[in-house]
Amino acid sequence: MSKMPPVPPEQRSDKGPGSDPKIEADEKVPGRENFDTQGRHGNIKQNTTNQGYQQDR
C-alpha cells in the first residue's frame, strides 16, 4: 500500500483539530539534542556496549 485508507466517518472525531489560544504559533519547543554523538565522549556508548557477535578463541 502506498497510502493508508481514509478513516471512516463514524470513527472520526467531531471535535476537529481545534486550537489552544493560550499557546502562540511562533513559540516552538527546541529540538532534543543528541548528546550520544557529540563531542569527545560522543562515541563512548558505541565503543563500550556489548557487540554480541565477538567470540573468544
C-alpha positions as semicolon CSV with decimal commas, in nm:
position;residue;x (nm);y (nm);z (nm)
1;M;0,000;0,000;0,000
2;S;0,133;0,338;-0,088
3;K;-0,124;0,524;0,122
4;M;-0,339;0,441;0,419
5;P;-0,711;0,412;0,350
6;P;-0,925;0,703;0,474
7;V;-1,071;0,687;0,824
8;P;-1,442;0,601;0,816
9;P;-1,671;0,893;0,912
10;E;-1,812;0,710;1,216
11;Q;-1,460;0,679;1,360
12;R;-1,364;1,043;1,307
13;S;-1,372;1,293;1,592
14;D;-1,648;1,551;1,575
15;K;-1,433;1,791;1,777
16;G;-1,200;1,881;1,492
17;P;-0,833;1,968;1,520
18;G;-0,903;2,265;1,748
19;S;-0,650;2,514;1,878
20;D;-0,526;2,636;2,212
21;P;-0,548;3,017;2,221
22;K;-0,303;3,031;2,515
23;I;-0,016;2,899;2,303
24;E;0,137;3,131;2,046
25;A;0,201;2,989;1,700
26;D;0,552;3,137;1,691
27;E;0,655;2,968;2,015
28;K;0,833;2,644;1,931
29;V;0,982;2,381;2,156
30;P;1,353;2,337;2,073
31;G;1,450;2,000;1,930
32;R;1,615;1,746;2,153
33;E;1,991;1,749;2,121
34;N;2,154;1,414;2,062
35;F;2,441;1,410;2,310
36;D;2,531;1,049;2,220
37;T;2,700;1,163;1,901
38;Q;2,853;1,494;2,007
39;G;3,189;1,595;2,144
40;R;3,479;1,394;2,278
41;H;3,260;1,135;2,451
42;G;3,015;1,101;2,165
43;N;3,130;0,757;2,056
44;I;3,176;0,605;2,403
45;K;2,841;0,421;2,406
46;Q;2,912;0,259;2,070
47;N;3,258;0,150;2,179
48;T;3,164;0,011;2,520
49;T;2,835;-0,169;2,458
50;N;2,835;-0,547;2,415
51;Q;2,890;-0,634;2,049
52;G;2,732;-0,978;2,093
53;Y;2,888;-1,142;1,790
54;Q;3,251;-1,137;1,909
55;Q;3,369;-1,470;2,046
56;D;3,677;-1,586;2,236
57;R;3,914;-1,828;2,070
